[in-house]
Amino acid sequence: MNRSQSIYRLAVAALLCAVGIMIPMVMPAKIYIPPMSFTLASHVAIFLAMCISPGIALAVSLGTTVGFVFSGLPMDVWLRALSHVVWAVGGALWLKKYPDTFYSAGSNVLFCGATALVHAILELVVVFALYLGGLSGMVEKFASGGFTSIILLVGVGTFLHSCVDYAISLLVWRPIRKVGGVAAIATAH
């Protein structure tokens, strides 16, 4: 990769980080039902970063975690956001290996389902770790609904939320992937 492409990648990563930080801070569609929170489009920057490269996916998923920390949401929310690093990098590696994922309905559904499933499992692990670890306030917060509500709200809720944000990301990615500079640096073009 030449120097101008490296600079362009850095600029795109910075813009996606900025978007990822701002969404949880300013998005009016924020729902917090302990132990789950839903912020519409909060994963869009990560999905777009996955289309560029694993390194940018890593940077943007870390950047979006900062957004959740600064948004004033509780620790369980931003720890769940930190878990995004795993599925973001994994998804970016998938797209790097299979760059035609977006051109087939079947591979699109498979990719969406796989990333959403990993996303949901990781967030469940975080919540159960906080709950079972007995962190101050977490047991009381999560105990009101018990394991069933944690599985439904966090597990199923995260899966669905991830799928919705993936669909939004596709709507954004399809037109911008044709832009010359973006196409030159993107893994999944």
C-alpha positions, -999 to 999 in steps of 0.1 A, spaced: 0 0 0 14 34 -9 17 64 14 -15 82 2 -36 50 7 -22 48 43 -31 83 50 -65 78 35 -71 47 56 -60 67 87 -85 95 78 -113 70 72 -106 53 105 -106 86 124 -139 96 108 -155 62 117 -141 65 152 -157 100 155 -190 87 142 -188 57 166 -181 80 195 -208 105 187 -237 80 181 -241 68 217 -236 104 230 -262 121 208 -285 95 194 -320 101 207 -331 65 202 -314 52 233 -332 26 254 -318 13 286 -335 -17 302 -310 -32 326 -292 -53 318 -296 -42 282 -292 -10 263 -302 -3 227 -287 26 208 -299 26 172 -270 26 147 -244 22 174 -227 -6 155 -228 10 120 -193 25 123 -179 -8 133 -195 -27 104 -182 -1 80 -147 -4 95 -149 -41 90 -152 -35 53 -119 -16 52 -96 -38 72 -91 -57 105 -68 -30 118 -94 -3 112 -121 -26 127 -100 -29 158 -94 9 161 -131 18 155 -144 -8 180 -120 6 206 -131 41 196 -168 33 199 -161 19 234 -148 54 243 -181 68 231 -200 46 255 -177 55 284 -182 92 277 -220 89 272 -225 84 309 -239 49 306 -230 24 333 -199 2 333 -218 -29 321 -227 -10 289 -192 0 280 -177 -33 289 -201 -49 265 -190 -23 239 -154 -34 246 -163 -70 237 -171 -57 201 -134 -58 194 -136 -96 190 -165 -98 165 -154 -67 147 -119 -81 140 -133 -115 133 -158 -101 108 -131 -80 91 -109 -111 87 -139 -129 72 -145 -101 47 -108 -100 39 -109 -138 31 -143 -136 13 -146 -101 -2 -176 -111 -23 -197 -116 8 -219 -86 0 -227 -98 -35 -247 -129 -25 -279 -129 -4 -269 -162 12 -234 -151 22 -248 -118 34 -273 -136 57 -246 -160 69 -222 -131 77 -249 -111 94 -261 -141 115 -226 -152 124 -214 -118 135 -247 -112 154 -244 -146 172 -208 -140 183 -218 -104 193 -247 -117 214 -226 -145 230 -198 -121 240 -222 -96 255 -239 -124 275 -204 -135 288 -198 -99 300 -231 -96 317 -229 -130 333 -194 -123 345 -205 -91 361 -235 -108 376 -217 -139 389 -187 -119 399 -208 -100 424 -196 -65 414 -211 -38 434 -245 -29 422 -245 -54 393 -261 -83 412 -290 -61 423 -294 -46 388 -295 -79 371 -313 -100 398 -346 -83 392 -352 -102 360 -330 -132 366 -312 -154 340 -342 -155 317 -344 -118 312 -306 -116 308 -307 -142 280 -337 -126 264 -327 -89 267 -290 -93 262 -288 -125 241 -318 -122 218 -319 -84 220 -282 -80 210 -287 -105 181 -316 -85 167 -299 -51 173 -268 -63 155 -289 -75 125 -307 -41 123 -274 -22 125 -259 -45 99 -288 -37 75 -282 0 81 -245 -5 74 -252 -22 41 -274 7 30 -245 30 38 -217 8 24 -232 -1 -10 -231 35 -24 -198 46 -7 -179 14 -17 -180 27 -53 -161 59 -44 -126 56 -58 -106 62 -26 -128 39 -6 -127 11 -31 -89 13 -33 -85 8 5 -114 -15 12 -111 -53 19 -147 -60 8 -151 -41 -24 
